[in-house]
């Protein structure tokens, strides 16, 4: 979600939808309806954060390698 460059995923997507008639979520991922922040939290809060560690480590290394971190 972070590549959308906005602190609120659903607000950014909603604004895109209103201004351009489509959103990144729909165009890139085939999402028909933008989930609300509450819906996203409900899905993520129950997950074990350890499932993200491997990807986080990889992303961290890539950012360092690119001089972005």
N, C-alpha and C positions, 0 to 999 in steps of 0.2 A: 504494500500500500504506500510505502514511503515515496516511491518515485512519482507520485501524483503531486508532490511539492505543496501540500496543504496539510495543516494539522488535523483537519476533519475530512476523512474519506467521503462520508456520505454527503456532507455539505458541498464539497468540491464536485462530486459527481452530479448532484442535483443542479448546481449552477451550470455545469457543462450541458446537461440535458436541456435546461431552460434556454440557454444562450445559443447553442449550436444544434439542438435537436437530437443529439446523441451523446453518449458518455464513453469514457475509456472502459468502464466496466462492461458495458454492452458490446462495444466494438472489439475489444481485445479478448474478453473472457466469456462473452455470450451471456452475461447476466441480464435477465429481463427486468428485474426490479431491484433497485439499489437498497441494500439492507440498511436499517437505521443503526446508529451507534449502539443503541441498547441491544439490538439483535446480534451485532458483532461481538459485543462484550459477553452476552449470554453464551455464545458459541466458544469463545476463547477462554473465558474464565474457568471452565471445567477441564481444560487441557493441562497436561503436565508440561511445564516449560522445558523440560529436558529434551523434548522432541525437536526443539529449535536450536539447541546448542551446537550441533554439528554444522548446521547451515550458518549460524552466527559466526563461528570460528572461521569458516571459509570466507564469508563476506568481509569480516574484519581484516583478514590477510590480504584479500583483493583490494580493499580500500587503502591499506598501507602501501601495497605494491604500486598503486596508481598515484600515490602521494596525496590522497584525499583525506587521510586521517592523521 
